[in-house]
Structure formats: structure tokens, C-alpha cells
Amino acid sequence: MDPYEYSPGDSRFNLSLKQQTSRWSRYTVDFPSALQTHREGRSTAQGEYFRPRGVDRAPLLILLHGVGDASLVPLRWFARSLAGKGIACFVPHQTVHSSRMAGAGWRRMPNLSDDEWFESYRASVIEVRHTLDWAGHREEIEEGRVAVLGVSFGGFISSIAMAVDERITAAVLIVSGGNSAKIVQKARAGVVRKGYQVSRAEYEAAQQEYAGYLAAVAERGLNDVSPLRRSYLTDPMTFASYLKERPMLMINARWDEFIPREATLDFWEACGRPDITWLPGNHTGIWLWYPLIRRRISSFLDSVFGR
């Protein structure tokens, strides 16, 4: 079972120019989601596109926010800065954005049902792939130079999307990690643990079961191993063996109350120990280091894109 397969379908994106500077143009974008659902508000995807001016063949960065709307703010800052340096930036509103959920669903965030979370992961990854289809027809975007940047939930989506779609050549993951069961069991934020924690014995048994599944995936491949739990297919750890030796930058918070250090290190180890930076702060306080984060990301993308 591959939940992230899709039919390309309609790749017509509607762009509307909203702002223009001497270095970039900003468009609002809407497009039909490649994964149609019956849930109100989710069949049309939206976002913003920052197109560099005076650049013929620009690399593309897709920037994915976390749960809610707050992390869109620094992502827009990144997009403006990077577009000014000749990198096209697409910032979609993911399925966990307020504009994509009906009122009742939004009020229950992040305590959605298992089905709702599974649907959110599927739709988010497929919409990234749909964006790649669209980018492949844009004359100003250079094929083969595409990266993703994800914050928290957006980092999970970035990891999975890069693993299942080789058109993505690099990733920047901010306050992200893997091993979702460990995140739920060990996170200090009560909103993460609520309703999901199990006894220590149950947790340890589940971790052993998951380790066996990961070993089988690494040996035989994702599509040749049946997951015992559907949640395995939304865990970045499941896809880590496909990310080894690929360009990746991780930026994490030392005192993250949502993503425990152990879960980040599990994923980091499984990915082959990519470059990682630990900054003083918690999950949202990491943005106090925005100037440093921006420089690290800019330097990383310059090396990846050969600029």
C-alpha cells in the first residue's frame, strides 16, 4: 500500500499578482487538490508564490508550515529573502491551516481522529507532488533543482515527500524529527500526549514492533512490507532509509516541548547523521534565532543548488 500515489490530474494553478518589488513578484495561488475528499474546505489548495525577477532558470524551494497558521510568518520572511537572491519560493497553505478546515475540525486541533490525521498526511504529501507537476511546466523554474523546507508537521511532510519523490533533491527540517510513538510518549507538551499515551510496557512492545518493521523496510523496500499499523505510513522514520546520503539540514531546539530530543536523534541517526544544529530555545522560541537560521539555510541552499 502506497498512500502517496496519485493521478496527476488537473495541474492548472490560478495565479493572481499581489505585490511586486524590484527583485521579486508575489502571487496568491489556488489549485484543485490532487486528492479530493468529502471534507469541507479541503478540495481547493491555496498558497503564495514568490517569483524572482530577472532570473531565467531559478531553483525552487517549497516551504511547508506547521499545525495552525503561526509558522507561516517566518516562512514568508524566508521566501522574500530567498526570492531576492534568485530562488523561487512556493508557500502552500497545508491541510492543517485554518483556511483548509471546517470550523468543528479546526476547534479540535490537534486532537483529530486517526482517520483525519491519516487523510491530512496523504493530502499534504500529494499536494507537494502536485506542486512539482506544476513547477515542471514553469519556464522560469529549472528542473532538477528543487528543495523542501518544513517546520514541525511541515518537516514530517517534507521528509515523506522527499522520500517518495526523487524530484526533490534536498530538505531543510526545522523543529522536526521522527518516531511518532516516542514523540507522543515523551513530549512535555500535554496537548501532544493527551489521549495517546500508553503504559510503559505497551510503549516498549510497540517500539520493538516498529523497529522490526523498519528493519524489514530497509532490507526489502517500503512497498514489499505490510505495516502492522497504518500510523507507520505517516511516520518520517519509516522513510528515513530513502533519505540517507541525500542533502539535508536539520535545525532543532534544545528544549523542544513538542519534539523530544530522543525522537529527533532517532530520525537523524536513521538518515545517516546529516548536518544538524541545536539552538537554545523551545519549539516556537527558536525563531528568536531567525537571523542565524536564515544564514544557515541560505548557505545550505547555495551549496545544494551550486550557486
N, C-alpha and C positions, 0 to 999 in steps of 0.2 A: 504494500500500500504506500503510495507516494501522495500525500495530501497537497503537495505543492505543484503538481502537474496541472496544466490549464490549456484551454484553447485560446490562442491569441485574440481572436475576435476583433472587436472594433478598437482600433488604435488611434482614433481621431481625438485629439486633445484640443479643447477650446481655450485659446489664449486671449487675454484682454490686457492691454498695456495700462499700467497704473502709475508708473514712476520712471523717470529717465534722468540719468546723470551723464557726465562726460565719459564715465568708464563702464557703466552697465545700465541695462533696462530691466525693470521688474514687471512681471506679468502675473496676474491671477490665472489659475488653470482649473478646469474641471474636465472630467472624463468618466465614461462608464466603467465601473469596476469590472474586471475580467471575471470575478467571482460574484455572481448575483446571488443575493439572499432575499429572504422574505422579511428581514428585519428593517424596520423603518429607518431611513436616513443613511443606509449603507450602500445603496446601489450606485450612487454617484460619488466618485472620489474628487477631492479638491486639493489645491496646493498653490505654491508660488514658485515661479521660475525666474532666476536671475541670470540674464544672458550678457556676457561680456561684450562690450562694443569694440569694434576694430580688430576682432580676433576671428580668423577664418576657420580654424580647426581646434576647438577648445576641448580639453578633457572635461569630464562630467563628474560631479560629486552629488550623490543623493543623501540628504540629511534627514534622519528619522528621529522624531521626538519620543519622549516617554509618555506614561499614562497622564492624561489631562493635557492642559494647554501651556503650562508654565515654561517648559523647556523649549518651546518654540522661540522664545525671546532670544536666548543666546544663539540658537541655530540661525536666526535671521541675521544676527551680528556676523557670524561666521560667513554666511552667504554673501553679504555685502562686501566684506573684506576680501574674500577669495575671488569673487567675480571681478573686483577691481584689479586683481592680479592675473586675470585671464582664464579662470576656471568657471565653467558654467555650473550653476547650483540649482538643484530641484529640491524643494522642501514640501513634501506631501503632508496633508492632514490625515493621520492614520486613523484606524478604526477605533482607537481609544481617545480620540479628540472629541470635545463636546459637540461639535457640529455633525459628528457621524453617528450619534446615538440618540435614541428617543429619550424623553425625559425620565422615565422609570429606570431605564438601563443606566443612564448617567448618574442618577442618585445612588445606585447600588455600587458604583465603582469604589474599590477594585474587587468587591466581593461578587463577581459574576459566577454563573454556573459553569461547570466543566465544559458543557457544550458551547456556551458563549465564548469562553476563553479559546477553545479549540478553533472556533469559527474566526475569531479575531486574528489569531496567528496565521491561519490559512489565507484570509483575505489580505492581510498586511504583506506577507511574502509575495503573494501573487501580484499584488499591485506594484511592488517593486519590479517584478519581472515585466509587467505590462509597461511600466515606465521605460525599461530598457528597450522594449519593442519600439516605442515612440521615438526614443533617442536615436535609434538606428536609422531613422528616416530624416533626421535633422541635419542639414548640410553644415551647420556651424559646430556640430559635435563630432569629435574624432572617435571612430570605432576602436575599441581595444584599450581605451584609457578611461576607465570608469571605476570609481570607488564609492564606498558607502561610509557614512558616519552615523553612528547610533548612540543615543543616550538612554540608559536603563532599559526599559522594554524595547526601545528602538535599537539598542545594542543586541538584544536577543534576535530581533528580526533581521538585523544586518548580518549576524553570524549565520543564520539559517539560509538567507538569500544568497550569500556568497558561496556557501557550500553546495547549493543545488543549481547555481547558475554561474558557469565559468566566464560569462561576460564581465563579471565583477572581478577586478584584478587586485583590489586592496580594501582594507577596512580600518576604520578608527572606532574603537569601542570605549565609551565613557561611562563610568559607574555601572559596569555590566559584569557578567560572569556566566556561570553555568551550574548544573546540578540543582535543578529546581527544588527537589525534595529537601536538600540541605539548606537552600535559601529559606524555605518555609519553616523548617525546624529550628534554625539557628538565628534568624533575623531578630534584631532587637526591637523593631517596629511592630507594635501589636497589630496594626492593620494588615500586615503580611501574614502573621501567624493565625489570626482569628479563623477558627473553623477548619483549619487544615492540619494542625499538628497531631501527631500520633504518639503512642508510648515509645519509650526508648527501644524496647525490643522490636516493635513493629518497624521503627525507623531503620534500625541496623539491618534487619532482614531485607527491607526494601532496598537499602543501599547495596547489599550483596547481590540481590537480584538484578539491579540496574548495572552493576559492574560486569556481570556475566553477559548481559545484553550488549554493552559497549564493546567488550572483547570480541564478541561474535560479529558485530558490525565492522570493526576494524579489520577482521580477518576475511569476511565474506562479502561485505558491502551492504549498504543500507537496505536495498530492495530485496535482498535474499535472506533477511532475518525478520521474523514476525515479532513485533513488540508485544510484550505481555500487558503493557498498559498504554493506552492512547497518549498519555501525557509525555511518553518518551519522544514522541514525534514533534513536540513543541519545546524540547529542552535543547539549548545550544550544545550541551555536552555530547549529545547524540551525533552531532555533525562535526565535532572537533577534528576527527581523523581526516576530514576532507579539507581542513584549513592549515594543516601542517606545511611548513616551508613556504607559505604564501604571505605576502607583505601585510603586516598587521601592527597597529599601535594600540595599546591599552592604557587608559588613564583612569585611575581609581582613587577613591577617598579612603584614607586610613581608618576613619571611624564611621564608615557607612552603616547606617542602621537598617537599611533595606537589603543590601547585598553583602553578606558576611565575607570577611577576608578569605576564609577557607573555601568558599564557593568560587570566588574569583581565582584563587590559586589552583583549584582543581581544573578549571577551564584553561587557564594559562599553561599548565603542565601538559594537558591533553593536546593543546595546539602547537606544542613544540617550543614553549617558552619564548614567545615573541617579545618585542620591546615593551616594557611596562613602566609606568610612572605612578608613584604613590604620592598623593598630595595631602597635606594636613586639612582636614575638614570632614563634614558628613555628606550625605547623599546630595543635598541641594547646596550646601555651603561650599562645595567645590568650585562654584562659579566665582567666588572671591578671587580665584586664581585665573580668571579669564585671560588676561594678557599673556601669561605663561602658557596656558593651554593653546591659545591661538598660535603662538610662535611654534610650539611643538607640532601642531597639526600642519601648519604651513610648511615647515621643514620636511616633515614626513611626506607630504603630497608632492613637494618638489622632487624628492628622491624617487618616488614611485613613478611620477609622470615624466621624469627625465628633463626637468626644467632647469 
